[in-house]
Every structure is written in structure tokens, then in C-alpha cells.
Amino acid sequence: MNPKSGLCAGLLFFLVTPVFAEVYRNVDSYGNVTYSDEPSEGSETVEVKPVTTITLPKPEVVQETDKLREEVQREGAAYESVSFAYPDNNQAFHSGSGDVQFEVRSTPGLQPGHKYEVTLDGQPVGQSSSGSITVNNVFRGTHEARAHIVDENGVQVKTGSPITFTVHRPSALN
């Protein structure tokens, strides 16, 4: 065996072998607490939890993410606007069933593979390529809705301004 390869093997052994060091806690006669890696008279062993480590993504992955973000921005730039044709902002209406019909439009129209998406109070509630989305059983009260355009991967490429609307329902149970 080559002496250099033996040295390398020995170094690798130490690098791969986990290090187990004990920690000792000592309290002196004045109540001062000290910690050490060497035991002393009256010290007690402290159990130390393993350290949490985080593996950062490789630079190539970060660069790919940046490229995807730029692609999404380019796709979004193809649209001048996305907005609700119905309901109007601050509109209030009665709906016994709680069903709300949303009509979404964009300028220009949707590109192939893209869809309109509606979020209600921050949660996605429907997608459509026609622009007409019905959300069932919306609770009474005031809600915020947003219209988005999503690509074939479901990534939002354009977001419109939010609207608020109020639903009046006859029952207090919803």
C-alpha cells in the first residue's frame, strides 16, 4: 500500500467518523454555572441534542429557479391586464344558495395552455379557460377575490387587482 493512500484513508476515517464530545456543567459555591468539555469535581454530564444542519441548494438549481422566474415574468408581460367583469368591486347581492358566478377577462385573451384562476379570501377556488367560474356555497359576509392567469404548470403569470363583494344569505348557519 502506498504511504500516501494510507494517509488519505486515515484522514477520511476521521472526517467520516462522527464526533461525540461530552459537555459538563459545573456550579461553583457562588452559584456561577460553567460548561466545559472536561469533567471537574462536582460536575454533571449534560445531554446535548444533535445540531440541525441545512443543506443549501446547489448554485445550478438556484440559477434554474431564476430562469423559471424570468420565464414567468415574460409570460405575464404578454398580458396587459386581467380583471373581473362580474361581480363589480364593492357589490352586494343576495344568494340563497351562496353560489357566486365570476366572469374574468384579460387583454389580450388567453394564450394556449393558460387558464383563468379565481382566489377567494386567498384560496384558489376554480380555474377556467372560458373565464366563467362558479363558486358554490360562499358564506355570508364580505369577501376578497382576485383574478389570475396561470400557465400550463399552474404557475400564476399575471394577477389582477382585488375586488371585495358581500354575500347576503337568509340563514345564520352559513
VEXDREN-2710 file (C-alpha; in Angstrom, 1 decimal):
% VEXDREN-2710
k/r/px/py/pz
1/MET/0.0/0.0/0.0
2/ASN/1.3/3.4/-0.9
3/PRO/2.0/5.6/2.2
4/LYS/0.1/8.5/0.7
5/SER/-3.1/6.4/0.2
6/GLY/-2.8/5.1/3.7
7/LEU/-2.6/8.7/5.0
8/CYS/-5.7/9.7/2.8
9/ALA/-7.6/6.7/4.1
10/GLY/-6.8/7.6/7.7
11/LEU/-7.9/11.2/7.2
12/LEU/-11.1/10.1/5.5
13/PHE/-11.8/7.8/8.5
14/PHE/-11.6/10.8/10.9
15/LEU/-13.7/13.0/8.6
16/VAL/-16.5/10.4/8.3
17/THR/-16.5/9.3/11.9
18/PRO/-19.0/11.4/13.9
19/VAL/-17.5/13.3/16.8
20/PHE/-19.1/12.5/20.2
21/ALA/-17.9/15.0/22.8
22/GLU/-19.4/15.2/26.2
23/VAL/-20.3/18.5/27.9
24/TYR/-20.1/19.0/31.6
25/ARG/-22.0/21.5/33.7
26/ASN/-20.5/22.8/37.0
27/VAL/-21.9/25.1/39.6
28/ASP/-19.4/26.8/42.0
29/SER/-20.1/27.8/45.6
30/TYR/-21.3/31.2/44.4
31/GLY/-23.9/29.7/42.1
32/ASN/-22.0/30.5/38.9
33/VAL/-22.6/28.0/36.1
34/THR/-19.9/27.0/33.8
35/TYR/-19.8/24.5/30.9
36/SER/-16.7/22.6/29.8
37/ASP/-15.6/19.6/27.7
38/GLU/-13.5/18.4/30.6
39/PRO/-15.0/16.9/33.7
40/SER/-14.3/18.5/37.1
41/GLU/-15.1/17.7/40.7
42/GLY/-18.9/18.0/41.2
43/SER/-19.7/18.4/37.5
44/GLU/-22.6/16.6/35.8
45/THR/-22.8/15.4/32.2
46/VAL/-25.2/17.4/30.0
47/GLU/-27.0/15.7/27.2
48/VAL/-26.7/17.8/24.1
49/LYS/-29.1/17.4/21.3
50/PRO/-27.8/16.9/17.8
51/VAL/-27.2/20.0/15.8
52/THR/-29.7/20.7/13.0
53/THR/-28.0/21.2/9.6
54/ILE/-29.4/22.6/6.5
55/THR/-28.2/21.7/3.0
56/LEU/-28.3/24.7/0.7
57/PRO/-29.4/24.2/-2.9
58/LYS/-26.6/23.9/-5.5
59/PRO/-26.0/27.1/-7.5
60/GLU/-27.2/25.4/-10.6
61/VAL/-30.6/24.8/-9.0
62/VAL/-30.8/28.5/-7.9
63/GLN/-29.9/29.6/-11.5
64/GLU/-32.7/27.3/-12.9
65/THR/-35.2/28.8/-10.5
66/ASP/-34.1/32.3/-11.6
67/LYS/-34.6/31.3/-15.2
68/LEU/-38.1/30.0/-14.5
69/ARG/-38.9/33.2/-12.7
70/GLU/-37.8/35.2/-15.7
71/GLU/-39.8/33.0/-18.0
72/VAL/-42.9/33.5/-15.8
73/GLN/-42.3/37.3/-15.9
74/ARG/-42.1/37.2/-19.7
75/GLU/-45.3/35.2/-20.0
76/GLY/-47.0/37.7/-17.6
77/ALA/-45.7/40.7/-19.6
78/ALA/-47.7/39.3/-22.6
79/TYR/-50.9/40.3/-20.8
80/GLU/-51.8/44.0/-20.3
81/SER/-54.5/43.2/-17.7
82/VAL/-56.6/40.6/-16.1
83/SER/-59.8/41.6/-14.2
84/PHE/-63.3/40.7/-13.2
85/ALA/-66.2/41.6/-15.5
86/TYR/-68.5/40.4/-12.7
87/PRO/-69.0/40.9/-9.8
88/ASP/-68.2/44.6/-9.5
89/ASN/-66.0/45.8/-6.8
90/ASN/-67.9/46.5/-3.5
91/GLN/-71.0/44.8/-5.0
92/ALA/-73.5/43.3/-2.5
93/PHE/-76.0/40.7/-3.6
94/HIS/-78.4/38.1/-2.3
95/SER/-77.7/34.4/-2.9
96/GLY/-79.8/31.9/-1.1
97/SER/-77.5/29.0/-2.1
98/GLY/-74.3/31.0/-1.7
99/ASP/-73.3/30.4/-5.3
100/VAL/-71.3/33.2/-6.9
101/GLN/-70.7/33.5/-10.6
102/PHE/-67.3/35.1/-11.6
103/GLU/-66.6/36.4/-15.0
104/VAL/-62.9/37.0/-15.8
105/ARG/-61.4/38.8/-18.8
106/SER/-57.9/39.7/-19.9
107/THR/-56.3/41.9/-22.5
108/PRO/-55.2/40.2/-24.8
109/GLY/-57.1/36.9/-24.5
110/LEU/-55.6/33.8/-23.1
111/GLN/-52.6/32.2/-24.7
112/PRO/-52.8/28.4/-25.5
113/GLY/-52.4/26.3/-22.3
114/HIS/-53.2/29.2/-20.0
115/LYS/-56.3/29.5/-17.7
116/TYR/-58.0/32.0/-15.6
117/GLU/-57.9/31.3/-11.8
118/VAL/-60.1/32.8/-9.1
119/THR/-58.9/33.0/-5.5
120/LEU/-61.4/33.8/-2.8
121/ASP/-60.0/35.1/0.5
122/GLY/-56.6/34.0/-0.6
123/GLN/-57.5/30.4/-1.5
124/PRO/-57.8/29.1/-5.1
125/VAL/-61.5/28.2/-5.8
126/GLY/-61.6/27.5/-9.5
127/GLN/-60.0/27.6/-12.9
128/SER/-61.4/28.0/-16.4
129/SER/-60.3/28.7/-19.9
130/SER/-63.6/30.3/-20.8
131/GLY/-63.5/33.0/-18.0
132/SER/-66.7/31.8/-16.3
133/ILE/-66.2/30.3/-12.8
134/THR/-68.9/29.4/-10.4
135/VAL/-68.1/29.0/-6.7
136/ASN/-70.7/27.2/-4.6
137/ASN/-71.8/27.8/-1.0
138/VAL/-69.9/31.0/-0.4
139/PHE/-70.5/32.0/3.2
140/ARG/-72.4/35.2/4.0
141/GLY/-70.3/38.3/4.6
142/THR/-67.7/40.3/2.8
143/HIS/-65.0/38.5/0.8
144/GLU/-61.9/39.4/-1.3
145/ALA/-61.5/37.9/-4.7
146/ARG/-58.6/38.0/-7.2
147/ALA/-58.3/37.0/-10.8
148/HIS/-55.1/35.4/-12.0
149/ILE/-53.8/33.9/-15.2
150/VAL/-52.0/30.6/-14.7
151/ASP/-49.7/28.7/-17.2
152/GLU/-49.9/25.0/-18.0
153/ASN/-47.9/24.2/-14.9
154/GLY/-50.4/26.1/-12.6
155/VAL/-47.9/28.9/-12.0
156/GLN/-49.5/32.4/-11.8
157/VAL/-48.1/34.6/-14.5
158/LYS/-50.5/37.6/-14.1
159/THR/-52.5/38.9/-11.2
160/GLY/-55.3/41.4/-11.3
161/SER/-56.4/43.9/-8.6
162/PRO/-58.5/42.5/-5.8
163/ILE/-62.2/43.2/-5.5
164/THR/-64.4/42.9/-2.5
165/PHE/-68.1/41.8/-2.5
166/THR/-70.7/41.0/0.1
167/VAL/-73.0/37.9/0.0
168/HIS/-76.3/38.1/1.9
169/ARG/-77.9/34.8/2.7
170/PRO/-81.1/34.1/4.5
171/SER/-79.7/31.6/7.1
172/ALA/-77.4/32.4/10.0
173/LEU/-76.0/28.8/9.7
174/ASN/-73.8/29.8/6.8
END
